[in-house]
C-alpha cells in the first residue's frame, strides 16, 4: 500500500450524501427498526426532528480554523483483520474556497506511516465525521454479518428520522467537566431479520456531543450490547471514535 492515496471506497461520498438526504420534514413513520421503540437505556425519547438536528447539526465548523483529530478503535472478533485495518486516526483539515467554490472539510485516515484520503465535503453542512462514523459502521456490519449494505443503510436512515433516546450527560474535556447530550439509536431493535444478523440486531449507536467541544462531537460509539439476550451466534463488535483535539495540539 502506498503512503498516500485515495481510500478504496468510491461510493463513500454518495453514501454520505444519502444519509444527509434522510433529513425529516416532520415526524415520519417507518417499517424499520426504530418505530415505536421504548427507551431501554434510561434516557428520554426525543422527537424525530430534534434527533436529526442534534446528530447532523449545521454550522459546527464555521468557527474552526485548525484541523480536528479523532481516533477510531475497532474490535471485531468475527473480522479481526478488518478491525485492525480500520483502527487509526481521522484528521479533518480545511480547503478555503473562493468565489463560487465553497470551503471544504477534507478528511484523511492515518495509520502508522500511511495516509489515505477519505473525501472532501462542504464545511457549511457541518462536521462530516458523523457521516463517516455511520457509514463505517454500516460497512462493518455488512462485512461481518454478510447482509446487504443497502438494506442496512436504509434501516439506519429510518432510525435517523425516528424519535430516539437522548440523555443529558457530563464528561471531562480539556481538564474540566462539561455538559452535553448523548443520543442512542437502535436501528434493528424491531427488525424482522434481526435474528440472522449475528448479534448486530442488538447494535446501539451512541453519539455524545457538546457546545464545549470543537466540531461538536466528543465520542461516537457503535457496539453490540452484551445484555440484549439474542440467541444464536454473536459477533463481539465495538467501534469507538473519540475527539482527541486540534491538529498539532496534545490529545485531550
N, C-alpha and C positions, 0 to 999 in steps of 0.2 A: 504493500500500500504506500502510495506517495505521501509526503508530508503535508501537502496541500491538495485540495481538490474538492469537487462538489460531492455532497452527500448522495449516496446511491438511493435516493427516494424521489424520482422525477415527479411523482404525483403529490408530493407533500404540500406544495403551495395551493394546489386545487383543493386538497382535503381540508386544509386550514380555512380556506375561504368558505367551504361548505359549512364548517362549524359556525362561522360568523353569520352565515345566512339563516341560521336557526333562530335568530332574534325574534322573540314573541311580539305580536301586536296586541296581545291580551292573553288571558288565561286560555290554554289550549287543552283539548282532550287528545289522548293518545292511547294506542293499544300497546305501548311499550312497557318497560319495567317499572316506571315510577308512579303510574297513575294510582291515586287513592292510597298510597303507602303511608302508614303512620310512622312518626319518628321513632327510631329504635335506639338512638344514642343519647337521649336526654335533652336534645335541642328542640326548639320550637319550629314549626313549619312556617316558611315564608312564601309569599306569592311568587308566581312564575316570573313576572317582570322584574321583581326585586332580585330574585335569584340570578337571572341573566345579567342584570346591571351590576351586581356585585362581582360576578365571575369575569365578565368582559367589560370592565369599567373603562370608559374612554378618558383620554387626557392624562393618563398615568405617566406618560413620557415627556409631557410638554416642558417640564422644568428640569429634565435630566440632561446634563451636558456630557458627563463622562460615561464610560461603559458600565454595564451591570454584569455581575458574575454570579452564576448559580452552579451548584454541584448536583449531579444526578447519580444516585446509588441504586442499583437494581439487584435484587435477589430473586432467582427463579430456579428452583430445584429441577423443574422439568426441562429447562433450557439454559443450563449454566453458561454455555458459550455465548449465547445471545446476551445474557446478563452482563458478562464481562465486556462484551463489545459495546454495550450501551451505557456503561458506567464511566463518567468523566465529568468535564466542566463545560458549561454552556456560557458563552460570553455574548452580550449584545452591545454592539457599537453603533455609531450613527454616521450616516452619509448625508451631509447637508444638501438640501435641494435649492433650486433657483428657478425663477420664472414659474412655468407650469409643472416643474419637477418637484414632487413632494419630498420632504425629509424622510429618510428611510431608516428603519431599525434593522441592522444586519446581524444575523445570528450565526455563530460558529460553534462547532463542537471540538473540544480539545481532549486528547488522551495521550499522556506521556509526551512524546515529541511530535505527535501527529495532530493535524488540524484539518477540519472539513467544513466547508460552507453548508449551512442549512437553508438559508434563503434571506431575502430582504423584503420588508413589509412596511407600508406607510405608518410612520410613527404616530400620526394623528389618530389612528384607530385605537391605539392602546398598546399594552405590553404583549408581544406575541408569545411570551414564554408560556402563557396559559394554553394557547392553541397547540404549541409544541408538546406540552405535557400530555394533553388529552390525546393527541394523535399518536404519540409514542406508546401510550397505554393500549390504545386500540390495536396497534401493530403487535405489541407484546402478546395480547390476548389471542389474536388471530394465529400467530406463530405457535403458541403453546397449546391452545385448545383445538386448533385446526378448523375454526369456523370462518365464515365469510367476513372479511373486513368491512364490506358494505353493510351487512346486517348489523354488525357490532356498532359501526359508526352511526347508523340510523337510530339504534336504541340509545346511544349516548346523547345524540341530538334531541331525542324525545325527552330525556331526563333534564336537559338544559332548559326546557320550556315548561317544566312542571314545578309545583311547589317543592321546596327542598328543606332539609333540616339545617337550621342556622343557629349558631351559638355565639355569644359574646365571650371572648377569651382574653387572657392576659399572658404575655410571654416576654422573655428577656430579649432586648435588642439594643445593641450598641451600649451595653452596660447599664441599661435602665429597664424597668418594667413598663411595657406599653400595652394598650388595649387594642383589640382587633376583632375581626369576625371570622368564624370558621364555617364554611358551607360544606355539607356532606351530601353526595349523590350516590344512590344505589341503583344503577341503570337496569339491572337484571333481577331485581327483587321479586317481581311478579312475572318474569318472562316464562312462557310455556316450555322453552328449551333449556332452562337453567340446569336441569339435572344432567345434561350432556356437556356441560361447559368445564368439566374438570376442576370444579371449585370456583370458577370465575362468575358463577351465578351469584356468589356472595361478595363480589367485588364492591368495594367502597372507595370513592374518590373524595378526598377532603382537601380543601384549599383554605389556607389561612392568610389573611390579608389585613393591612393596616395603613392608615394615612402616614404613620411614622416611618414606614419602610419605603425607601426609594423604589419606584416602579410598582408599588402596591402589594406585590406578592411576597410573603415571607416563607411559606412552605407549601408544597404540593405533593400529596401522598396518595398513592393507589395501592391497595392491599386486599388480599382475600382474608376476610375476618375469620379468625380461628374458631370462634364460638358460635358460628352460624348454624352448624349442625347438619349440613348437607351430607347425604350418604354418597358412597362411591369414591372413585379416585379423585384426589385433590392435589393441585399444584401448590407449592409454597412460594407465593409471589408477593413481592413488595417493591415498589418504586418510589423513591423519595427525592424530590428536588427542593433544594434549600438555597435561599438568598445568602450569599457569602459577603457581599459588599460591592463597593465601586471598584472598577478596574484600577489596579495599581495600589489599592489600599489593603490593609491587613484584614483577613477574613473576620467576620463578626459572629 
